[in-house]
Amino acid sequence: MTVRAILHIFVEPGKIEDVGEALTRIPEIIDIYEVTEKYDLIATAKANDLHKLRSVITEKLMKMYGVKAVGDNSSTLLSCG
């Protein structure tokens, strides 16, 4: 089963480009969008299981230099196939 997430990312001031570039080096990150809303970046991620996806979020994304937080409205989608 494939697991996907839509991640709303808050970034430290002046770090959007650095964080965006760092996100491109994470294989599970599929797309990255800079937005002009409540969040600074929205990224989509894909993993083979929920444990791996959780690990990417907590061990890579949330510890990344320049990331303040992963938003409270992030969504996890379970895809069958």
C-alpha positions as CSV (number, residue, x, y, z in Angstrom):
1,M,0.0,0.0,0.0
2,T,1.3,3.4,-1.0
3,V,1.0,6.2,1.6
4,R,1.0,9.9,0.5
5,A,1.0,13.1,2.5
6,I,0.4,16.7,1.7
7,L,2.7,18.7,4.0
8,H,2.2,22.3,5.0
9,I,5.6,23.6,6.0
10,F,6.4,26.8,8.0
11,V,9.9,28.1,7.3
12,E,12.2,30.5,9.1
13,P,12.4,34.0,7.5
14,G,14.7,34.0,4.5
15,K,15.1,30.2,4.4
16,I,12.5,29.2,1.8
17,E,15.0,28.6,-1.0
18,D,17.3,26.7,1.3
19,V,14.5,24.5,2.6
20,G,13.1,24.0,-0.9
21,E,16.5,22.9,-2.2
22,A,17.0,20.5,0.8
23,L,13.6,19.0,0.2
24,T,14.6,18.1,-3.4
25,R,17.3,15.8,-1.9
26,I,14.7,13.7,0.0
27,P,13.6,10.9,-2.4
28,E,10.2,10.5,-0.8
29,I,9.3,14.2,-1.6
30,I,7.5,14.3,-4.9
31,D,6.5,17.9,-5.4
32,I,7.3,21.2,-3.7
33,Y,5.3,24.4,-4.0
34,E,6.0,27.9,-2.6
35,V,2.7,29.4,-1.5
36,T,1.5,32.8,-0.4
37,E,-0.9,31.7,2.3
38,K,-0.6,30.7,5.9
39,Y,2.2,28.3,5.1
40,D,5.5,29.0,3.2
41,L,5.8,25.7,1.3
42,I,3.5,22.8,0.5
43,A,5.2,19.5,-0.4
44,T,3.8,16.1,-1.3
45,A,5.5,12.9,-0.1
46,K,5.1,9.3,-1.0
47,A,6.3,6.2,0.9
48,N,5.6,2.4,0.9
49,D,4.1,2.4,4.4
50,L,3.0,4.8,7.1
51,H,6.0,4.0,9.3
52,K,8.4,5.1,6.5
53,L,6.4,8.3,5.8
54,R,6.3,9.1,9.5
55,S,10.0,8.7,9.7
56,V,10.6,11.0,6.7
57,I,8.5,13.7,8.4
58,T,9.9,13.4,11.9
59,E,13.5,12.5,11.2
60,K,14.2,14.5,8.1
61,L,11.7,17.2,7.6
62,M,11.0,18.4,11.1
63,K,14.8,18.4,11.9
64,M,15.7,20.2,8.8
65,Y,17.5,23.5,9.2
66,G,15.1,26.4,8.5
67,V,11.9,24.4,9.1
68,K,9.9,25.9,11.9
69,A,7.0,23.5,11.9
70,V,5.0,21.1,9.7
71,G,1.4,22.6,9.7
72,D,-1.5,21.5,11.7
73,N,-3.6,20.9,8.5
74,S,-1.2,18.5,6.8
75,S,-3.0,15.5,5.3
76,T,-2.1,11.9,5.0
77,L,-3.7,9.9,2.2
78,L,-3.6,6.1,2.0
79,S,-3.5,4.9,-1.6
80,C,-4.3,1.4,-2.6
81,G,-2.1,0.8,-5.6
